[in-house]
Amino acid sequence: MRASSDHGMKSTPSFASRRSKQLGGSTHSTATTAERQVRFTQTFFDRLDDLLPDERGGDGSPSATDFLLYELPRIRDLLASDFEGNTLPADEPPVRLYVGAGTLVKSVALYAVVAADEAVEVIWLLIDRERASRCGPSTVRAQVLGA
C-alpha cells in the first residue's frame, strides 16, 4: 500500500513510475513518432497503478506492465499520428478524450492536452476491465501473442 502525502507520510514511487524509470524514462515517460511527441504524466502512471495490479492475476487479468507493453503502444501511435482526429473534445477545454477498444481490457479512455511545445501530454486514464475478468491465462496469452 502506498502512503499518501496528504497524511504527512513520505510517498513511495508507484510500480508504473518505477517501471518507466527502468525503461529509461524520467518523471514523464516519452514516446516519439515522426509526427508528434507523446508524453505520459506522473498522474497517468499513478492512475494506472490505482486501476491495475503490479502482477498479472491468477485469472489472467492484466497487470500495469501488461497494459504498458500491449495496450499503450498502439494508442500512443494513434495519438502521435493524428491527435485531433483520434480524440474528441472533453467537457473541459483544452482536454481531449481518446476512447477505444483494448486487447487485454474491454475499453480504454485517455485524457490528454497539447502542451506548449505541441507535444501530446496524457494526463488521466480510465479502463473497463470486463474482458480481462472473463478471460483465463491461456486466453490472455493467446491475445497477446496474436494466436
Secondary structure, DSSP 8 states (H G I E B T S, - for coil): ----GGGT------HHHHHHHHTT--SSEEEE-SS-EEEE-HHHHHHHHHHS-SS--TT----HHHIIIIIHHHHHHHHHH-TTTT-EE-SSTT-EEEEEE-SSSSEEEEEEEE-TTS-EEEEEEEEE-HHHHH--HHHHHHHHHT-
